[in-house]
């Protein structure tokens, strides 16, 4: 890897409307910049980082690492469910099919942890699912469960929603939801198997799906540290028995740092210091290398070069 200063200099905050003749072609999500080509989209993964549904700054090289990891997982799962990828344009950008994205996020969980554990300790059902009494933190379920959530606008929090509510509110038809559940569980099983070969546990993950010409399709990203929680398998049992926190391979490090500063989504977020930003970069890099079995090499284009590539499609 490059020196710390060089890595910090490679941070990319994203495109701006003034970069384009027609500023309406650009939509910025929490992390991704979406450029609308009409029947297709260009997705560019910035180095912006979000937690608790807030944009908190940037993490060097994060966009490139996440994009390359998503490409790896799309290849590993396309036999289960086709994805929106058409081609890779740059280390951080891809051209994809424009789909009708479904208005719910599909969250699959194998362990009682995170927000599900917090709801459980308050006596709440988890997305309409009643977890039996007597469960401990980080305990494995007999089989994975699906706990959907709504898709909130930027600045607002996603909310758990039950299978029954999704269908009764007409967000997704019952037959389509059955297909979604089947595909989500199959994707999760593939992710679990491949992670296990690398000594990791895929704890939970988020999928986004859409319709393309009436067919269900996988969109956004898959099995990255931004959308998934991973633990190290070799220490799971001993830490669970002791009631201690698991060794994590995801952005929980940043979440913990934020919580230690007293920030959990409300109020003004703290400024993330450079040493914490670099540590998060190292953890993203570690996640890429552990999950793919490949070494990560920064290949970042100059932003002006990348922008000219993307403008050639407009």
Secondary structure, DSSP 4 states (H G I P E B T S, - for coil): ---HHHHHHT------GGGSSSGGGEEE-SSEEEEE-SSEEEEEE-SEEEETTEEEEE-TTHHHHHHHHHHHHHHHHTTTS-BSEEEE-SSSEEEEE--EE-SEEEEEEEEE-HHHHHHHHTT--BTTB-PPTT--TTEEEEEEEE--EE-PPTTS---B--HHHHHHTTSS-HHHHHHHHHHHHHHHHHHHHHHHHTTEEEEEEEEEEEEETTEEEEES--S-TTTEEEEEGGGHHHHHHHTPPPPB-STHHHHHHHHHTT-SSSSPPPPPPHHHHHHHHHHHHHHHHHHHSS-----PPPHHHHHHHHHTT-
